[in-house]
């Protein structure tokens, strides 16, 4: 089983675009489709019913926005719970925000009432990605507590929000997932016993990064010369 650290994953993303000319938004689209596949399985094989998608800033939030439109198109009743000011979206995340707005998918700042009225069948966690290394600030700890106490099944996008993918230990509050769709490869921290309680079942989603590139980056990092320069 291949395990990578965040710097390796960033390198793979960057070189997929720079060397292999794969637009980054294509990688985001493929990530969203991988998540949607698992989300539908968690909804008894049918993409119907109420689904709450929590979206933070950056690419992880962009993944969540892309998931929202695909789930909507599959027939789910989607609500987007925002944990960022959408005016701060840029790049691929902004493109997906503009799409969900044009599709009139309901989106508003997260409120605990979103877990009750109506009660979702599934929460998709796209708040924080692999870049998190510091304890998340409020309101995230309260949001994580509300999600974890709701009794609703959770599907995490790439990593459960709040978990440090390199260490496998959350530096603060963390969402507990029933299933995690991680991209490219499992994170090094996923192998740590402390991480298991947050991850649930882990599925590696193929987002289209070339196999040769993944093998190259993994091999370079494990070579004796990797840290000598």
C-alpha positions as a Markdown table, in Angstrom:
| # | Residue | x | y | z |
|---|---|---|---|---|
| 1 | Unk | 0.0 | 0.0 | 0.0 |
| 2 | Unk | 1.5 | 3.3 | -1.1 |
| 3 | Unk | 1.5 | 6.1 | 1.5 |
| 4 | Unk | 2.6 | 9.7 | 0.7 |
| 5 | Unk | 3.2 | 12.9 | 2.6 |
| 6 | Unk | 1.5 | 16.2 | 1.7 |
| 7 | Unk | 4.6 | 17.6 | -0.1 |
| 8 | Unk | 4.7 | 14.6 | -2.4 |
| 9 | Unk | 1.0 | 15.0 | -3.1 |
| 10 | Unk | 1.5 | 18.7 | -3.9 |
| 11 | Unk | 4.3 | 17.8 | -6.2 |
| 12 | Unk | 2.2 | 15.2 | -8.0 |
| 13 | Unk | -0.6 | 17.7 | -8.5 |
| 14 | Unk | 1.8 | 20.3 | -9.8 |
| 15 | Unk | 3.7 | 18.1 | -12.2 |
| 16 | Unk | 0.4 | 16.5 | -13.5 |
| 17 | Unk | -0.4 | 20.0 | -14.8 |
| 18 | Unk | 3.0 | 21.4 | -15.7 |
| 19 | Unk | 4.6 | 18.2 | -17.2 |
| 20 | Unk | 1.6 | 16.2 | -18.4 |
| 21 | Unk | -0.7 | 19.2 | -19.3 |
| 22 | Unk | -3.7 | 18.0 | -17.3 |
| 23 | Unk | -5.7 | 21.0 | -16.3 |
| 24 | Unk | -6.1 | 21.3 | -12.6 |
| 25 | Unk | -9.8 | 21.6 | -12.9 |
| 26 | Unk | -9.9 | 18.2 | -14.6 |
| 27 | Unk | -8.2 | 16.7 | -11.5 |
| 28 | Unk | -10.8 | 18.4 | -9.4 |
| 29 | Unk | -13.6 | 17.0 | -11.6 |
| 30 | Unk | -12.2 | 13.5 | -11.3 |
| 31 | Unk | -11.9 | 13.9 | -7.5 |
| 32 | Unk | -15.5 | 14.9 | -7.3 |
| 33 | Unk | -16.7 | 11.9 | -9.4 |
| 34 | Unk | -14.7 | 9.5 | -7.1 |
| 35 | Unk | -16.5 | 11.0 | -4.1 |
| 36 | Unk | -19.9 | 10.8 | -5.7 |
| 37 | Unk | -19.4 | 7.1 | -6.5 |
| 38 | Unk | -18.9 | 6.4 | -2.8 |
| 39 | Unk | -21.6 | 8.8 | -1.7 |
| 40 | Unk | -24.2 | 6.9 | -3.8 |
| 41 | Unk | -23.1 | 3.6 | -2.3 |
| 42 | Unk | -23.6 | 5.1 | 1.2 |
| 43 | Unk | -27.1 | 6.1 | 0.1 |
| 44 | Unk | -28.0 | 2.5 | -0.5 |
| 45 | Unk | -26.9 | 2.7 | -4.1 |
| 46 | Unk | -29.3 | 5.5 | -4.9 |
| 47 | Unk | -28.3 | 9.2 | -5.1 |
| 48 | Unk | -31.6 | 10.3 | -3.6 |
| 49 | Unk | -32.5 | 12.0 | -0.3 |
| 50 | Unk | -31.2 | 15.0 | 1.6 |
| 51 | Unk | -27.4 | 15.5 | 1.5 |
| 52 | Unk | -25.5 | 18.2 | 3.3 |
| 53 | Unk | -22.1 | 19.1 | 1.8 |
| 54 | Unk | -19.8 | 21.2 | 4.1 |
| 55 | Unk | -17.4 | 23.3 | 2.0 |
| 56 | Unk | -14.4 | 25.2 | 3.3 |
| 57 | Unk | -12.0 | 27.4 | 1.3 |
| 58 | Unk | -9.4 | 26.3 | -1.2 |
| 59 | Unk | -9.3 | 23.2 | -3.3 |
| 60 | Unk | -11.0 | 20.9 | -0.7 |
| 61 | Unk | -14.0 | 23.3 | -0.7 |
| 62 | Unk | -13.8 | 23.3 | -4.5 |
| 63 | Unk | -14.0 | 19.5 | -4.5 |
| 64 | Unk | -17.1 | 19.8 | -2.4 |
| 65 | Unk | -18.8 | 22.3 | -4.7 |
| 66 | Unk | -18.1 | 20.0 | -7.7 |
| 67 | Unk | -19.5 | 17.1 | -5.7 |
| 68 | Unk | -22.6 | 19.2 | -5.0 |
| 69 | Unk | -23.5 | 19.7 | -8.6 |
| 70 | Unk | -22.9 | 16.0 | -9.5 |
| 71 | Unk | -25.1 | 14.8 | -6.5 |
| 72 | Unk | -27.8 | 17.3 | -7.6 |
| 73 | Unk | -27.7 | 15.9 | -11.1 |
| 74 | Unk | -28.0 | 12.4 | -9.8 |
| 75 | Unk | -31.2 | 13.3 | -8.0 |
| 76 | Unk | -30.1 | 14.1 | -4.4 |
| 77 | Unk | -31.6 | 17.1 | -2.5 |
| 78 | Unk | -28.3 | 19.0 | -1.9 |
| 79 | Unk | -27.6 | 21.7 | 0.6 |
| 80 | Unk | -24.2 | 23.4 | 0.7 |
| 81 | Unk | -23.1 | 24.5 | 4.2 |
| 82 | Unk | -20.4 | 27.1 | 3.7 |
| 83 | Unk | -17.5 | 27.4 | 6.2 |
| 84 | Unk | -15.8 | 30.2 | 4.2 |
| 85 | Unk | -16.8 | 33.5 | 2.6 |
| 86 | Unk | -17.5 | 32.4 | -1.0 |
| 87 | Unk | -16.1 | 35.8 | -2.2 |
| 88 | Unk | -12.7 | 34.3 | -1.3 |
| 89 | Unk | -12.9 | 31.5 | -3.7 |
| 90 | Unk | -10.4 | 31.6 | -6.6 |
| 91 | Unk | -9.2 | 29.4 | -9.4 |
| 92 | Unk | -11.0 | 26.1 | -9.8 |
| 93 | Unk | -13.0 | 26.5 | -6.6 |
| 94 | Unk | -14.4 | 29.8 | -7.9 |
| 95 | Unk | -15.3 | 28.1 | -11.2 |
| 96 | Unk | -17.3 | 25.5 | -9.3 |
| 97 | Unk | -18.9 | 28.1 | -7.1 |
| 98 | Unk | -20.1 | 30.0 | -10.1 |
| 99 | Unk | -21.5 | 26.7 | -11.5 |
| 100 | Unk | -23.5 | 25.8 | -8.4 |
| 101 | Unk | -24.8 | 29.4 | -8.2 |
| 102 | Unk | -26.0 | 29.2 | -11.8 |
| 103 | Unk | -27.7 | 25.8 | -11.0 |
| 104 | Unk | -29.4 | 27.5 | -8.0 |
| 105 | Unk | -28.2 | 24.8 | -5.6 |
| 106 | Unk | -29.0 | 26.0 | -2.1 |
| 107 | Unk | -26.0 | 27.4 | -0.3 |
| 108 | Unk | -25.7 | 29.3 | 3.0 |
| 109 | Unk | -23.3 | 29.6 | 5.9 |
| 110 | Unk | -23.4 | 26.4 | 8.0 |
| 111 | Unk | -25.9 | 26.4 | 10.8 |
| 112 | Unk | -26.8 | 23.5 | 13.1 |
| 113 | Unk | -30.4 | 23.6 | 11.8 |
| 114 | Unk | -29.1 | 22.1 | 8.6 |
| 115 | Unk | -28.7 | 18.9 | 10.5 |
| 116 | Unk | -32.3 | 18.9 | 11.6 |
| 117 | Unk | -34.6 | 20.6 | 9.1 |
| 118 | Unk | -34.6 | 18.4 | 7.2 |
| 119 | Unk | -32.3 | 15.8 | 8.7 |
| 120 | Unk | -29.8 | 14.7 | 6.0 |
| 121 | Unk | -29.1 | 11.1 | 5.1 |
| 122 | Unk | -25.4 | 11.9 | 4.5 |
| 123 | Unk | -22.9 | 14.7 | 5.3 |
| 124 | Unk | -20.0 | 15.1 | 2.9 |
| 125 | Unk | -17.1 | 16.8 | 4.6 |
| 126 | Unk | -15.0 | 19.1 | 2.3 |
| 127 | Unk | -13.9 | 21.7 | 4.8 |
| 128 | Unk | -10.1 | 21.1 | 5.2 |
| 129 | Unk | -7.7 | 19.1 | 3.1 |
| 130 | Unk | -4.1 | 17.9 | 3.5 |
| 131 | Unk | -2.7 | 21.4 | 4.2 |
| 132 | Unk | -4.0 | 21.6 | 7.7 |
| 133 | Unk | -1.2 | 21.6 | 10.3 |
| 134 | Unk | -2.5 | 24.0 | 13.0 |
| 135 | Unk | -5.6 | 23.6 | 15.3 |
| 136 | Unk | -8.6 | 24.9 | 13.4 |
| 137 | Unk | -10.1 | 28.1 | 14.7 |
| 138 | Unk | -13.7 | 28.7 | 15.6 |
| 139 | Unk | -16.3 | 28.1 | 14.4 |
| 140 | Unk | -14.9 | 24.8 | 13.2 |
| 141 | Unk | -14.6 | 23.1 | 16.6 |
| 142 | Unk | -18.3 | 23.8 | 17.2 |
| 143 | Unk | -19.2 | 22.6 | 13.7 |
| 144 | Unk | -17.2 | 19.3 | 14.2 |
| 145 | Unk | -19.0 | 18.7 | 17.5 |
| 146 | Unk | -22.4 | 19.2 | 15.9 |
| 147 | Unk | -21.5 | 16.8 | 13.0 |
| 148 | Unk | -20.1 | 14.2 | 15.3 |
| 149 | Unk | -23.0 | 14.3 | 17.7 |
| 150 | Unk | -25.7 | 14.3 | 14.9 |
| 151 | Unk | -25.7 | 10.6 | 14.3 |
| 152 | Unk | -25.6 | 11.2 | 10.5 |
| 153 | Unk | -23.1 | 9.2 | 8.4 |
| 154 | Unk | -20.2 | 11.2 | 7.2 |
| 155 | Unk | -18.1 | 10.8 | 4.0 |
| 156 | Unk | -14.8 | 12.7 | 4.1 |
| 157 | Unk | -13.2 | 14.3 | 1.0 |
| 158 | Unk | -9.5 | 13.4 | 0.9 |
| 159 | Unk | -9.0 | 13.6 | 4.7 |
| 160 | Unk | -11.5 | 14.0 | 7.6 |
| 161 | Unk | -11.4 | 17.7 | 8.3 |
| 162 | Unk | -9.1 | 18.5 | 11.2 |
| 163 | Unk | -6.8 | 15.4 | 10.7 |
| 164 | Unk | -3.1 | 16.0 | 9.9 |
| 165 | Unk | -2.5 | 13.6 | 7.1 |
| 166 | Unk | 1.3 | 13.4 | 7.8 |
| 167 | Unk | 1.0 | 12.6 | 11.5 |
| 168 | Unk | -2.4 | 10.9 | 11.7 |
| 169 | Unk | -3.2 | 13.0 | 14.7 |
| 170 | Unk | -5.6 | 16.0 | 14.7 |
| 171 | Unk | -4.0 | 19.1 | 16.2 |
| 172 | Unk | -7.5 | 20.2 | 17.4 |
| 173 | Unk | -11.1 | 19.4 | 16.6 |
| 174 | Unk | -11.7 | 16.8 | 14.0 |
| 175 | Unk | -14.7 | 15.4 | 12.1 |
| 176 | Unk | -15.2 | 11.6 | 12.5 |
| 177 | Unk | -16.0 | 10.0 | 9.1 |
| 178 | Unk | -17.6 | 6.7 | 8.4 |
| 179 | Unk | -15.8 | 6.6 | 5.0 |
| 180 | Unk | -12.9 | 8.6 | 3.5 |
| 181 | Unk | -12.3 | 9.0 | -0.2 |
| 182 | Unk | -8.6 | 10.0 | -0.4 |
| 183 | Unk | -6.9 | 11.0 | -3.6 |
| 184 | Unk | -3.9 | 9.6 | -5.4 |
| 185 | Unk | -2.7 | 7.5 | -2.4 |
| 186 | Unk | -3.2 | 7.0 | 1.3 |
| 187 | Unk | -1.6 | 9.6 | 3.4 |
| 188 | Unk | 1.3 | 8.5 | 5.6 |
| 189 | Unk | -0.6 | 9.4 | 8.8 |
| 190 | Unk | -3.4 | 7.0 | 7.8 |
| 191 | Unk | -1.2 | 4.1 | 8.9 |
| 192 | Unk | -1.0 | 5.4 | 12.4 |
| 193 | Unk | -3.4 | 3.7 | 14.9 |
| 194 | Unk | -4.6 | 7.0 | 16.2 |
| 195 | Unk | -6.0 | 7.9 | 12.8 |
| 196 | Unk | -8.3 | 4.9 | 12.4 |
| 197 | Unk | -11.1 | 6.3 | 14.6 |
| 198 | Unk | -11.5 | 9.4 | 12.3 |
| 199 | Unk | -11.1 | 7.7 | 8.9 |
| 200 | Unk | -13.6 | 4.9 | 8.8 |
| 201 | Unk | -13.2 | 2.9 | 5.6 |
| 202 | Unk | -10.6 | 4.4 | 3.3 |
| 203 | Unk | -11.0 | 4.3 | -0.5 |
| 204 | Unk | -8.3 | 5.7 | -2.8 |
| 205 | Unk | -9.8 | 7.7 | -5.6 |
| 206 | Unk | -8.1 | 7.9 | -9.0 |
| 207 | Unk | -8.1 | 11.5 | -10.1 |
| 208 | Unk | -6.1 | 11.0 | -13.3 |
| 209 | Unk | -2.6 | 11.7 | -12.2 |
| 210 | Unk | -0.2 | 9.6 | -14.3 |
| 211 | Unk | 0.9 | 6.3 | -12.7 |
| 212 | Unk | 4.5 | 6.9 | -13.8 |
| 213 | Unk | 4.5 | 10.3 | -12.0 |
| 214 | Unk | 3.2 | 8.8 | -8.8 |
| 215 | Unk | 5.8 | 6.1 | -8.9 |
| 216 | Unk | 8.6 | 8.5 | -9.7 |
| 217 | Unk | 7.7 | 10.9 | -6.8 |
| 218 | Unk | 7.3 | 8.0 | -4.3 |
| 219 | Unk | 10.7 | 6.4 | -5.4 |
| 220 | Unk | 12.6 | 9.7 | -5.3 |
| 221 | Unk | 11.4 | 10.3 | -1.7 |
| 222 | Unk | 12.5 | 6.9 | -0.6 |
| 223 | Unk | 15.9 | 7.0 | -2.2 |
| 224 | Unk | 19.0 | 7.5 | 0.0 |
| 225 | Unk | 19.8 | 10.7 | -1.9 |
| 226 | Unk | 16.3 | 12.2 | -1.4 |
| 227 | Unk | 17.2 | 14.2 | 1.7 |
| 228 | Unk | 20.9 | 14.8 | 1.1 |
| 229 | Unk | 20.7 | 17.8 | -1.3 |
